[in-house]
Structures are given as C-alpha cells and as structure tokens.
C-alpha cells in the first residue's frame, strides 16, 4: 500500500528532479519515490550507496562492488564476514553491511544473482567445455 505525501521543494531541487525524470523517461513520482527510498536505505546502512548500471539502480558498497557481488563471494565462504572481507580486500564492516542489506532486501539482491547464474548457463551453451572453478581461498594459496 502506498501513501500520498506532499513535499514543498526548493525550485532548483524540483528542476533537477524533472531533469532526471526526463533523462530516465520516468515519471516525477517514480524518481521522487526512488530518491527518498534510496536516501532512507543509505541512512539505515552506512556503507551502502546506489549507482546506475545499464539503466538500473543497484545497491553497492560505497566506492566498491555491488552488494550482489559481495553476496556471491560470501556464499562461497559460508557467509563468513572475515573470510569474505579478506578475499575482496574490504573491511569487515563493509561486508557486514552487504549481508545486512541482503537480509533486509533479499529479492532485490537475488535477482542479479540469478541473472549471473543464468549468464553462466548461457555461456555454457555457447562454450560446451566451460567449467566453473571454485575460488581459491587466500589460506590455500
């Protein structure tokens, strides 16, 4: 369910939102909703920011990887924060933020994970000899 909320914005802010809406071919309502939702999530998860990839917005570790990429690696380490952080050369609190974000928004993060798995399957159709190799853990190197 949604609720109508009226906001009074400075003229420059409203103009910037209209420009974004035009550029993205979205309604002003869609852009405003996304801006507020992303701000709330960034406020809740200190190490998370949102960036555009191929016209879609994705949750990312600030200045680093997309959250789904962190989760992909973390699954290989049994969701172990320290091992994942070491492997990705992130701080443990960054990995923890990704895990907490995934816990809060699993459908959002599972979608690109599923797309990634499908991409590998599609590559396998084109390259029958393609093999998936396990990631080498730093302590095994």
Secondary structure, 3 states (H helix, E strand, C coil): CCCCCCCCCCHHHHHHHHHHHHHHCCCHHHHHHHHHHHHHHHHHCCCEEEEEECCEEEEEECCCCEHHHHHHHHHHCCCCHHHHHHHHCCCHHHHHHHHHHHHHCHHHHHHHHHHHHHHHHHHHHHCCCCCCCCCCCHHHC
